[in-house]
Amino acid sequence: MLKDRAVTVLGAGVAGLAVARALGLRGARVTVLEQAPAIREVGAGLQISPNGGRVLQALGLGEALAAASQRSAAVALIDGQTGAPVLRLPLDGGAGRSGPAGEGFRLIHRADLIAMLAEGARAAGAEIRLDTRVEAVGLGDHPPRLTLAGGEITEAALLIGADGLHSPVRRALNGTVAPFFTHQVAWRATLPADPGIAAEARVYLGPGRHVVTYPLRGGSLRNLVAVEERRNWAEESWSLTDDPLALRIAFQDFLPEVRGWLDRIERPNLWGLFRHPVARRWHGQGAAILGDAAHPTLPFLAQGANMALEDAWVLAAALDAGPPAEAFAAYQERREARAARIVAAANANARNYHLTGIRRDIAHAGLRLAGRLAPERMLARFDWLYRHDVTADRG
């Protein structure tokens, strides 16, 4: 059904480039429109869990993923003030938790994943047009119409919005919905790593705040994300730069080790964390949305990129199996409930990471006991997430 079909994709992020490769491999003629003048990503890390790794493997990028990333051995929760272990979940063993290239839990620099996907999209025949900003999308009894910066209007035979939180395609389908500020802000940065950095994700927990760190690029870099609850608003952006003193003050009672990392950050990026509803309409009148445009999620389950990869595979497979209107409907039916469940789980982690007082003491004691008695059962609680394989699901 996709042989020689023209498809326009808005956005050259993870979702857009993944769906471009998935469509191109099935014979579609794909054009990706990207507003930035170059494909580049500011420094940040991503965690690719097995559900996302399986998609990259199916897209023929498993070896590239293995070369550009490293395996994560565990997730460790640590009391950020005392250094006491709370819970450690080994990730390098157990059915469905490790396997060939493209499986397992991988740690990768966002820029490396984007570069890998861009090369893969172009190799599958996709054309990527940079410096092309779409200001508005019109849907109706006509092919989707794109208004470009400067006023030019063009049409797309089929339109896929992979253009993130502020997607004009989402807006055309659902109208404008004001997001809810979670009263949390996040700083992020990368630093040269000390020798011997552990190949695992560590979460340092504190009342109303936490720090996540893990290695990138073979242990040469340390990725850092620090989250604090606050009442004042911060702009929803990936590109604000904050005063490093504000970051240091927020975590001044954390471990010396953690404070030492934060003290080395000279230009921390800051963004406000907003909760957006899962879109009610994912498709209509020749257009569909995926990734953050359909279901923005908070970063507390490390599933944003993985959800985008899953969406890309399911959408391309659906379009290859039937007419666009039926394919778009099948795509939303297959993805909506799972996306909503993942978003809800990330919201729950946001609360659990920041417990205070007696609730925090009780929760940490319970996690320590569970970790000693049956750590594999703690990880198995997320089998619904990590062991899911959209490349094998035909339903």
Beta strands, then each sheet from edge to edge (+ up, - down):
strand 1: 6-10
strand 2: 29-33
strand 3: 45-48
strand 4: 70-71
strand 5: 74-79
strand 6: 85-90
strand 7: 106-109
strand 8: 127-129
strand 9: 134-138
strand 10: 145-148
strand 11: 153-155
strand 12: 159-161
strand 13: 180-192
strand 14: 201-206
strand 15: 209-216
strand 16: 221-229
strand 17: 240-241
strand 18: 269-275
strand 19: 283-284
strand 20: 287-289
sheet 1: 8+ 2+ 1+ 12+ 20+ 19-
sheet 2: 3+ 7- 4+
sheet 3: 6+ 5- 14- 15+ 16- 13+ 18- 17+
sheet 4: 9+ 10- 11+
end
